[in-house]
Amino acid sequence: MRAILSETIKALSQLVLTPRGKEVFELILDGKTSNEIAEFLDISYSGVLRHREKILEQNDCHSMNQLVAKYYGLLAESLPDCTGV
């Protein structure tokens, strides 16, 4: 379990994220809506949208789906191969 957590942190660190952007992205990965993120972080809805736009721009992605796929691709690359077990 620790190895997976370590690799999750490693994959997140390969994305370009500000501290607040990291918080927003982690909540997106948890399935939270922009309204829920705004409420949870005590920021405005438009603030969440600005963070989402900046996260996409900084990571050269055109959609949040593309960024999530990129994140999971990085995560998959860093996990050990368990097919032979």
C-alpha positions as CSV (number, residue, x, y, z in Angstrom):
1,M,0.0,0.0,0.0
2,R,2.9,2.4,0.8
3,A,4.4,1.7,-2.6
4,I,1.2,2.7,-4.3
5,L,0.9,5.9,-2.2
6,S,4.5,6.7,-3.0
7,E,3.9,6.2,-6.7
8,T,0.7,8.3,-6.6
9,I,2.7,11.2,-5.0
10,K,5.5,10.7,-7.6
11,A,2.9,10.9,-10.5
12,L,1.3,14.0,-9.0
13,S,4.7,15.6,-8.7
14,Q,5.4,15.1,-12.4
15,L,2.4,17.4,-13.3
16,V,2.9,21.2,-13.1
17,L,0.7,22.2,-10.2
18,T,0.7,25.1,-7.7
19,P,-0.1,24.1,-4.1
20,R,-3.7,25.3,-4.6
21,G,-3.8,23.6,-8.1
22,K,-2.8,20.4,-6.5
23,E,-5.6,20.6,-3.9
24,V,-8.1,21.3,-6.7
25,F,-6.8,18.5,-8.9
26,E,-6.9,16.0,-6.0
27,L,-10.5,16.9,-5.4
28,I,-11.3,16.5,-9.1
29,L,-9.7,13.0,-8.9
30,D,-12.0,12.3,-5.9
31,G,-15.0,13.1,-8.2
32,K,-15.9,16.4,-6.7
33,T,-17.8,19.0,-8.8
34,S,-16.5,22.6,-9.2
35,N,-19.3,23.7,-6.8
36,E,-18.2,21.1,-4.2
37,I,-14.6,22.1,-4.6
38,A,-15.4,25.8,-4.1
39,E,-17.3,25.0,-1.0
40,F,-14.7,22.7,0.4
41,L,-11.8,25.1,-0.2
42,D,-13.9,28.1,0.7
43,I,-13.2,29.9,-2.6
44,S,-15.6,31.2,-5.3
45,Y,-16.9,29.0,-8.1
46,S,-15.1,31.2,-10.6
47,G,-11.9,30.8,-8.6
48,V,-12.2,27.0,-9.1
49,L,-12.8,27.5,-12.8
50,R,-9.6,29.7,-13.0
51,H,-7.6,27.0,-11.2
52,R,-8.9,24.4,-13.6
53,E,-8.0,26.5,-16.6
54,K,-4.5,27.2,-15.3
55,I,-3.9,23.5,-14.5
56,L,-4.8,22.5,-18.0
57,E,-2.7,25.3,-19.6
58,Q,0.4,24.5,-17.4
59,N,0.2,20.8,-18.3
60,D,-0.5,21.3,-22.1
61,C,-3.9,19.6,-21.9
62,H,-7.2,20.6,-23.6
63,S,-9.6,19.0,-21.2
64,M,-9.7,17.7,-17.7
65,N,-10.3,14.2,-19.1
66,Q,-7.0,14.5,-21.0
67,L,-5.2,15.6,-17.8
68,V,-6.6,12.8,-15.7
69,A,-5.6,10.3,-18.4
70,K,-2.1,11.9,-18.4
71,Y,-2.0,11.5,-14.6
72,Y,-3.1,7.9,-14.7
73,G,-0.6,7.2,-17.5
74,L,2.2,8.6,-15.3
75,L,1.0,6.5,-12.4
76,A,0.8,3.3,-14.5
77,E,4.3,3.9,-15.8
78,S,5.7,4.2,-12.2
79,L,4.0,1.1,-10.8
80,P,5.8,-2.2,-10.8
81,D,4.7,-4.8,-13.3
82,C,2.5,-7.4,-11.5
83,T,1.6,-9.5,-14.6
84,G,4.0,-12.2,-13.7
85,V,2.7,-12.8,-10.2
